[in-house]
Amino acid sequence: MRFSSVLLSLLIGSASAEEYLIRFKSPDGFQFFMNSAKDHTKNFKEFFHNKISHTFSFGSFRGITVDISQDVVEKIRNNPLVADLVPNIQFKAFDDVLGVQELQQNYHGDNLDDEDGFNPFKVKVQGEAPRHLARLSRRAPLPYEFDDELRYEESFNYYYYKWHKGRNINAYIIDTGIYKEHKDFCGRAIFGRDFTGEGPGDRNGHGTHVAGIVGSSNFGVAKKVNLIEVKALNNRGQGNLTTVISAVEFAVNHCKSSGKKGCVANLSLGAVRNSVINQAIKAAHEAGLIIVVAAGNSNINACWNSPASAPEAITVGAFDDRTDTIAKFSNWGPCVDIFASGVKVKSLSAFPPHKPIAFSGTSMASPSVTGLVAILLDKGVEPENIKAKLVELATHDLLQRRTLFFKPGTPNRIAFNGMEREDDEYDDAVYPIVDLESLVQELQNYQPPPLEVNNKDGKFDIINFKDDSPLPMGTIDLTKRKILSPGEEN
């Protein structure tokens, strides 16, 4: 019996099934399996239609999502055509949007049109820029005063090349959706595909905030990039292996058909390390799509997470640009390629009155690098050279070496956009003095606090938000630090 027939017969015989994703070893093996359906009866075709919910085919990646019973899992896994068989695991955004503080400042920024006068140095300046943008175009620290957080609020400039702002580059925001009607997107945010069943738009806020950092007018790194909404996470910031890989597949195929001169995707999401999603990232990379991912917020080795552990991804950790230290929540290790601002990063809100909000997390660091990738693509850097160019441009050895001692293999480099100019000087500036001993101790011992949940009718809800603690999906506020047992009173 042919290998594909063996696999198909196992699928037909499965009962009491749960959903798995099967990745095939080669495109030929996948095609061999799919073609075999033509040799079966109508009954099999009906089964095939009902049980196989998704097929994937992009780059070198071939796979299906299928309901199978546990008793045939190992038999299928050992089939010569099969490379991986894994449960359809859950993914979630790395930063929660609960409990964030809305900022009441008005929009600021210069006229970003190209036709606003001659600039002999081909450099544009965004005055009163948000902190994360100013830090991206500067190698030296920025001033900050903890006792007066707004003291330097309107003091920073963002410098960038006038002719390279991401024009004709697609940035795929694989997230919770985008509030595309926001005026700060200037009509450059468009709908791509929804894999959650909710329809277009952002009912969570995470994706809009991320998209704003990538390419909005006032908070974005790449001022002219095309932003494509690819909705893989629902209104709770949750998705699964199928929705995420489907989103990656869409981005690869859409990029090919778009005729743009470059494409990058941002994934501010993750789960435990998973070979299937890593292989999907590899296939997308080989197909020409640059993938930028968040390292994660658990203060652990990023190599334990996916897609952060995928070698072909550009994995971004978060640093605190107030003190130029690694953010205490950020994942670390050799799978991290670079750090970007990730503490209290200001960007767009998806909800009325649509005033800027600040989130913390590696989800906020990753889109800064995604925007920078769009600029490099716009400048003509080849996709296969992008990661090396980011490393070349980066500011090296600024983070305190002792803070990396308990984070082996972590690179000491901060994202920089290449604007080689004299850094701005600030009169009477306050640069926080870091207590190195305390910082090392905090970084060594920090653990994200466990979520407190309320079990009601089998559904778990997070409750009691008070302390400012970055956790998976954003800046959320927690008071108590325990998990309620079923039936236990709040």
URHUSUL-V54165 format. One record per residue. N is the residue number from 0. RES is the residue in three letters. SS is DSSP state (@ for helix, = for strand, . for the rest). PSI is psi in whole degrees, 0 to 359 (NA if undefined). Layout:
{{N/RES/SS/PSI} {N/RES/SS/PSI}}
This chain:
{{0/MET/./137} {1/ARG/./152} {2/PHE/@/319} {3/SER/@/324} {4/SER/@/322} {5/VAL/@/313} {6/LEU/@/318} {7/LEU/@/321} {8/SER/@/325} {9/LEU/@/319} {10/LEU/@/319} {11/ILE/@/325} {12/GLY/./359} {13/SER/./146} {14/ALA/./164} {15/SER/./58} {16/ALA/./162} {17/GLU/=/166} {18/GLU/=/131} {19/TYR/=/159} {20/LEU/=/126} {21/ILE/=/124} {22/ARG/=/131} {23/PHE/=/154} {24/LYS/./332} {25/SER/./158} {26/PRO/@/325} {27/ASP/@/318} {28/GLY/@/319} {29/PHE/@/314} {30/GLN/@/322} {31/PHE/@/315} {32/PHE/@/314} {33/MET/@/320} {34/ASN/@/332} {35/SER/@/340} {36/ALA/@/333} {37/LYS/@/339} {38/ASP/@/0} {39/HIS/./170} {40/THR/./174} {41/LYS/@/324} {42/ASN/@/318} {43/PHE/@/319} {44/LYS/@/323} {45/GLU/@/318} {46/PHE/@/315} {47/PHE/@/317} {48/HIS/@/321} {49/ASN/@/328} {50/LYS/@/329} {51/ILE/=/109} {52/SER/=/332} {53/HIS/=/148} {54/THR/=/148} {55/PHE/=/134} {56/SER/=/97} {57/PHE/=/140} {58/GLY/./230} {59/SER/./3} {60/PHE/=/128} {61/ARG/=/133} {62/GLY/=/173} {63/ILE/=/154} {64/THR/=/128} {65/VAL/=/147} {66/ASP/=/121} {67/ILE/=/156} {68/SER/./157} {69/GLN/@/330} {70/ASP/@/346} {71/VAL/@/3} {72/VAL/@/308} {73/GLU/@/325} {74/LYS/@/318} {75/ILE/@/319} {76/ARG/@/327} {77/ASN/./359} {78/ASN/./138} {79/PRO/./340} {80/LEU/./342} {81/VAL/=/128} {82/ALA/=/316} {83/ASP/=/148} {84/LEU/=/114} {85/VAL/=/153} {86/PRO/=/153} {87/ASN/./75} {88/ILE/./161} {89/GLN/=/142} {90/PHE/=/155} {91/LYS/=/156} {92/ALA/=/147} {93/PHE/./356} {94/ASP/./126} {95/ASP/=/143} {96/VAL/./8} {97/LEU/./141} {98/GLY/./16} {99/VAL/./153} {100/GLN/./123} {101/GLU/=/135} {102/LEU/./136} {103/GLN/./3} {104/GLN/./151} {105/ASN/./166} {106/TYR/./145} {107/HIS/./164} {108/GLY/./159} {109/ASP/./175} {110/ASN/./118} {111/LEU/./7} {112/ASP/./150} {113/ASP/./333} {114/GLU/./47} {115/ASP/./25} {116/GLY/./158} {117/PHE/./134} {118/ASN/./108} {119/PRO/./337} {120/PHE/./3} {121/LYS/./34} {122/VAL/=/136} {123/LYS/=/154} {124/VAL/=/124} {125/GLN/=/109} {126/GLY/=/158} {127/GLU/./43} {128/ALA/./153} {129/PRO/./154} {130/ARG/@/318} {131/HIS/@/329} {132/LEU/@/316} {133/ALA/@/321} {134/ARG/@/330} {135/LEU/@/334} {136/SER/./27} {137/ARG/./138} {138/ARG/./329} {139/ALA/./163} {140/PRO/./160} {141/LEU/./147} {142/PRO/./154} {143/TYR/./142} {144/GLU/./114} {145/PHE/./331} {146/ASP/./350} {147/ASP/./78} {148/GLU/./335} {149/LEU/./4} {150/ARG/./319} {151/TYR/./20} {152/GLU/./323} {153/GLU/./30} {154/SER/./353} {155/PHE/./150} {156/ASN/=/145} {157/TYR/=/122} {158/TYR/=/135} {159/TYR/=/162} {160/TYR/=/130} {161/LYS/./323} {162/TRP/./0} {163/HIS/./91} {164/LYS/./20} {165/GLY/./13} {166/ARG/./139} {167/ASN/./20} {168/ILE/=/135} {169/ASN/=/129} {170/ALA/=/115} {171/TYR/=/118} {172/ILE/=/95} {173/ILE/=/99} {174/ASP/=/214} {175/THR/./5} {176/GLY/./179} {177/ILE/./136} {178/TYR/./87} {179/LYS/./340} {180/GLU/./355} {181/HIS/./133} {182/LYS/@/335} {183/ASP/@/346} {184/PHE/@/347} {185/CYS/./35} {186/GLY/./6} {187/ARG/./356} {188/ALA/=/123} {189/ILE/=/160} {190/PHE/=/134} {191/GLY/=/290} {192/ARG/=/147} {193/ASP/=/126} {194/PHE/./12} {195/THR/./342} {196/GLY/./359} {197/GLU/./340} {198/GLY/./174} {199/PRO/./161} {200/GLY/./169} {201/ASP/./108} {202/ARG/./8} {203/ASN/./316} {204/GLY/./337} {205/HIS/@/311} {206/GLY/@/322} {207/THR/@/318} {208/HIS/@/316} {209/VAL/@/312} {210/ALA/@/324} {211/GLY/@/322} {212/ILE/@/324} {213/VAL/@/311} {214/GLY/@/23} {215/SER/./166} {216/SER/./318} {217/ASN/./336} {218/PHE/./359} {219/GLY/./149} {220/VAL/./313} {221/ALA/./105} {222/LYS/./346} {223/LYS/./11} {224/VAL/./150} {225/ASN/=/127} {226/LEU/=/121} {227/ILE/=/120} {228/GLU/=/116} {229/VAL/=/104} {230/LYS/=/104} {231/ALA/./348} {232/LEU/./144} {233/ASN/./192} {234/ASN/./351} {235/ARG/./9} {236/GLY/./27} {237/GLN/=/143} {238/GLY/=/195} {239/ASN/=/182} {240/LEU/@/320} {241/THR/@/313} {242/THR/@/322} {243/VAL/@/313} {244/ILE/@/324} {245/SER/@/321} {246/ALA/@/318} {247/VAL/@/316} {248/GLU/@/315} {249/PHE/@/314} {250/ALA/@/318} {251/VAL/@/310} {252/ASN/@/321} {253/HIS/@/320} {254/CYS/@/315} {255/LYS/@/322} {256/SER/@/351} {257/SER/@/336} {258/GLY/./10} {259/LYS/./162} {260/LYS/./2} {261/GLY/=/154} {262/CYS/=/143} {263/VAL/=/145} {264/ALA/=/140} {265/ASN/=/127} {266/LEU/=/94} {267/SER/./63} {268/LEU/=/171} {269/GLY/=/175} {270/ALA/=/184} {271/VAL/=/158} {272/ARG/./134} {273/ASN/./124} {274/SER/@/329} {275/VAL/@/312} {276/ILE/@/325} {277/ASN/@/321} {278/GLN/@/326} {279/ALA/@/320} {280/ILE/@/318} {281/LYS/@/314} {282/ALA/@/319} {283/ALA/@/318} {284/HIS/@/316} {285/GLU/@/333} {286/ALA/./358} {287/GLY/./1} {288/LEU/./123} {289/ILE/=/131} {290/ILE/=/122} {291/VAL/=/130} {292/VAL/=/153} {293/ALA/=/142} {294/ALA/./332} {295/GLY/./160} {296/ASN/./31} {297/SER/./7} {298/ASN/./46} {299/ILE/./174} {300/ASN/=/123} {301/ALA/@/341} {302/CYS/@/350} {303/TRP/@/353} {304/ASN/=/160} {305/SER/=/142} {306/PRO/./11} {307/ALA/./332} {308/SER/./355} {309/ALA/./121} {310/PRO/./330} {311/GLU/./345} {312/ALA/./159} {313/ILE/=/109} {314/THR/=/128} {315/VAL/=/124} {316/GLY/=/169} {317/ALA/=/135} {318/PHE/=/158} {319/ASP/=/107} {320/ASP/./2} {321/ARG/./330} {322/THR/./358} {323/ASP/./53} {324/THR/=/157} {325/ILE/=/133} {326/ALA/./138} {327/LYS/./337} {328/PHE/./345} {329/SER/./138} {330/ASN/./163} {331/TRP/=/190} {332/GLY/./180} {333/PRO/./343} {334/CYS/./348} {335/VAL/./131} {336/ASP/./329} {337/ILE/=/159} {338/PHE/=/149} {339/ALA/=/166} {340/SER/=/132} {341/GLY/./13} {342/VAL/./121} {343/LYS/./53} {344/VAL/=/127} {345/LYS/=/135} {346/SER/=/199} {347/LEU/./155} {348/SER/./143} {349/ALA/./353} {350/PHE/./147} {351/PRO/./143} {352/PRO/./19} {353/HIS/./33} {354/LYS/./155} {355/PRO/./147} {356/ILE/=/160} {357/ALA/=/128} {358/PHE/=/158} {359/SER/./145} {360/GLY/./164} {361/THR/@/341} {362/SER/@/335} {363/MET/@/338} {364/ALA/@/318} {365/SER/@/314} {366/PRO/@/335} {367/SER/@/318} {368/VAL/@/325} {369/THR/@/316} {370/GLY/@/320} {371/LEU/@/321} {372/VAL/@/318} {373/ALA/@/321} {374/ILE/@/317} {375/LEU/@/320} {376/LEU/@/319} {377/ASP/@/327} {378/LYS/./352} {379/GLY/./8} {380/VAL/./131} {381/GLU/./144} {382/PRO/@/321} {383/GLU/@/348} {384/ASN/@/359} {385/ILE/@/311} {386/LYS/@/317} {387/ALA/@/323} {388/LYS/@/321} {389/LEU/@/317} {390/VAL/@/319} {391/GLU/@/317} {392/LEU/@/334} {393/ALA/./153} {394/THR/=/121} {395/HIS/=/148} {396/ASP/./33} {397/LEU/./325} {398/LEU/./140} {399/GLN/./125} {400/ARG/@/325} {401/ARG/@/333} {402/THR/@/346} {403/LEU/@/357} {404/PHE/./321} {405/PHE/./13} {406/LYS/./69} {407/PRO/./139} {408/GLY/./0} {409/THR/./128} {410/PRO/./148} {411/ASN/./74} {412/ARG/=/141} {413/ILE/=/137} {414/ALA/./139} {415/PHE/./140} {416/ASN/./2} {417/GLY/./9} {418/MET/./87} {419/GLU/./98} {420/ARG/./169} {421/GLU/./129} {422/ASP/./148} {423/ASP/./147} {424/GLU/./148} {425/TYR/./122} {426/ASP/./138} {427/ASP/./35} {428/ALA/./147} {429/VAL/./119} {430/TYR/./112} {431/PRO/./135} {432/ILE/./124} {433/VAL/./128} {434/ASP/./98} {435/LEU/@/320} {436/GLU/@/313} {437/SER/@/322} {438/LEU/@/314} {439/VAL/@/317} {440/GLN/@/317} {441/GLU/@/316} {442/LEU/@/325} {443/GLN/@/322} {444/ASN/@/351} {445/TYR/./132} {446/GLN/./131} {447/PRO/./131} {448/PRO/./144} {449/PRO/./150} {450/LEU/./140} {451/GLU/./129} {452/VAL/=/156} {453/ASN/=/119} {454/ASN/=/109} {455/LYS/=/117} {456/ASP/./38} {457/GLY/./2} {458/LYS/=/137} {459/PHE/=/126} {460/ASP/=/139} {461/ILE/=/139} {462/ILE/./167} {463/ASN/./84} {464/PHE/./114} {465/LYS/./301} {466/ASP/=/142} {467/ASP/=/103} {468/SER/=/112} {469/PRO/=/126} {470/LEU/=/172} {471/PRO/./116} {472/MET/./11} {473/GLY/=/203} {474/THR/=/107} {475/ILE/=/156} {476/ASP/=/124} {477/LEU/=/140} {478/THR/./294} {479/LYS/./165} {480/ARG/./44} {481/LYS/./161} {482/ILE/./126} {483/LEU/./133} {484/SER/./155} {485/PRO/./128} {486/GLY/./348} {487/GLU/./141} {488/GLU/./148} {489/ASN/./NA}}
